[in-house]
Each structure stands twice: as C-alpha cells, then as structure tokens.
Amino acid sequence: MAADDRLEDDELARRLREAHRRVRALPPADKARYARRYMTICDLAKHDPARAAARLDTFLEALDADSDTPRGHENTFGD
C-alpha cells in the first residue's frame, strides 16, 4: 500500500505532497530556501495541523508569487 493511498482523504497531507512536488521542481538557487520552509511546515503539522495549514497557505502563495511564468496563474499545476 502506497503512502498516497493511506492519506488519500487527508486534505493537509494532499496539499503538503503538492507543495513537495513544487519545491522539487524549483531551480537550485531557490530550492534550498523553500525546502527549509517546507520542512518546518511538515514538522509543525505533526503537532498543530491547523497552524500548519495556515502556514502552508502562505507558503503556497509565496511559491505562486515567485513563479517565473508571467501567466502562470492561468495554467493548471503540471502544465
């Protein structure tokens, strides 16, 4: 059984996996900074999921803001 199957219904886990995929796709110059922030959110999720979800919202907004695609908001993730 894959980890994705066990956590299928957990919204926070799904969003954390999405954030992880996005961080992995970043250029090396940005990846380390975002990876540290991502790991902090993951650690917080173990103790305070509601606060982690709020921080994850801010984190994803920052990822969207740093996008180098001028019209990236028109594309679905993965396009």
C-alpha positions as a Markdown table, in Angstrom:
| # | Residue | x | y | z |
|---|---|---|---|---|
| 1 | Met | 0.0 | 0.0 | 0.0 |
| 2 | Ala | 1.5 | 3.3 | -1.1 |
| 3 | Ala | 1.6 | 6.3 | 1.3 |
| 4 | Asp | -0.6 | 8.2 | -1.1 |
| 5 | Asp | -3.3 | 5.5 | -0.6 |
| 6 | Arg | -3.3 | 5.7 | 3.2 |
| 7 | Leu | -3.5 | 9.5 | 3.2 |
| 8 | Glu | -6.0 | 9.8 | 0.4 |
| 9 | Asp | -8.6 | 11.6 | 2.4 |
| 10 | Asp | -6.4 | 13.9 | 4.4 |
| 11 | Glu | -6.5 | 17.4 | 2.8 |
| 12 | Leu | -3.4 | 18.7 | 4.6 |
| 13 | Ala | -1.4 | 15.7 | 3.6 |
| 14 | Arg | -2.5 | 16.1 | -0.1 |
| 15 | Arg | -1.5 | 19.8 | 0.0 |
| 16 | Leu | 1.8 | 19.0 | 1.6 |
| 17 | Arg | 2.5 | 16.5 | -1.2 |
| 18 | Glu | 1.6 | 19.1 | -3.8 |
| 19 | Ala | 4.0 | 21.6 | -2.1 |
| 20 | His | 6.7 | 19.0 | -2.1 |
| 21 | Arg | 6.4 | 18.4 | -5.8 |
| 22 | Arg | 6.5 | 22.1 | -6.5 |
| 23 | Val | 9.6 | 22.6 | -4.3 |
| 24 | Arg | 11.4 | 19.7 | -6.0 |
| 25 | Ala | 10.8 | 21.4 | -9.4 |
| 26 | Leu | 12.4 | 24.7 | -8.4 |
| 27 | Pro | 15.8 | 25.8 | -9.7 |
| 28 | Pro | 18.7 | 25.0 | -7.3 |
| 29 | Ala | 19.0 | 28.7 | -6.3 |
| 30 | Asp | 15.5 | 28.7 | -4.8 |
| 31 | Lys | 15.1 | 25.1 | -3.8 |
| 32 | Ala | 17.2 | 25.2 | -0.6 |
| 33 | Arg | 15.3 | 28.2 | 0.9 |
| 34 | Tyr | 11.9 | 26.8 | 0.1 |
| 35 | Ala | 12.9 | 23.3 | 1.2 |
| 36 | Arg | 13.7 | 24.6 | 4.7 |
| 37 | Arg | 10.4 | 26.4 | 4.9 |
| 38 | Tyr | 8.6 | 23.3 | 3.7 |
| 39 | Met | 10.3 | 21.0 | 6.3 |
| 40 | Thr | 9.3 | 23.5 | 9.0 |
| 41 | Ile | 5.7 | 23.3 | 8.0 |
| 42 | Cys | 5.9 | 19.5 | 7.9 |
| 43 | Asp | 7.3 | 19.4 | 11.4 |
| 44 | Leu | 4.6 | 21.7 | 12.6 |
| 45 | Ala | 1.9 | 19.6 | 11.0 |
| 46 | Lys | 2.8 | 16.8 | 13.4 |
| 47 | His | 1.9 | 18.9 | 16.4 |
| 48 | Asp | -0.5 | 21.6 | 15.2 |
| 49 | Pro | -2.2 | 20.7 | 11.9 |
| 50 | Ala | -4.4 | 23.8 | 11.9 |
| 51 | Arg | -1.5 | 26.2 | 12.3 |
| 52 | Ala | 0.5 | 24.2 | 9.7 |
| 53 | Ala | -2.4 | 24.5 | 7.2 |
| 54 | Ala | -2.3 | 28.3 | 7.7 |
| 55 | Arg | 1.4 | 28.4 | 7.1 |
| 56 | Leu | 1.1 | 26.2 | 4.1 |
| 57 | Asp | -1.4 | 28.6 | 2.6 |
| 58 | Thr | 1.2 | 31.4 | 2.9 |
| 59 | Phe | 3.9 | 29.1 | 1.6 |
| 60 | Leu | 2.0 | 28.2 | -1.5 |
| 61 | Glu | 1.2 | 31.9 | -2.1 |
| 62 | Ala | 4.9 | 32.7 | -1.9 |
| 63 | Leu | 5.6 | 29.9 | -4.4 |
| 64 | Asp | 3.0 | 31.3 | -6.8 |
| 65 | Ala | 4.4 | 34.8 | -6.4 |
| 66 | Asp | 7.9 | 33.6 | -7.3 |
| 67 | Ser | 6.8 | 31.9 | -10.4 |
| 68 | Asp | 8.8 | 32.9 | -13.5 |
| 69 | Thr | 5.8 | 32.3 | -15.7 |
| 70 | Pro | 4.1 | 35.6 | -16.2 |
| 71 | Arg | 0.8 | 34.0 | -17.0 |
| 72 | Gly | 1.3 | 31.0 | -14.7 |
| 73 | His | -2.0 | 31.7 | -12.8 |
| 74 | Glu | -3.8 | 30.7 | -16.0 |
| 75 | Asn | -2.2 | 27.3 | -16.1 |
| 76 | Thr | -3.2 | 24.3 | -14.0 |
| 77 | Phe | -0.3 | 22.8 | -12.0 |
| 78 | Gly | 1.6 | 20.3 | -14.1 |
| 79 | Asp | 1.0 | 22.0 | -17.5 |
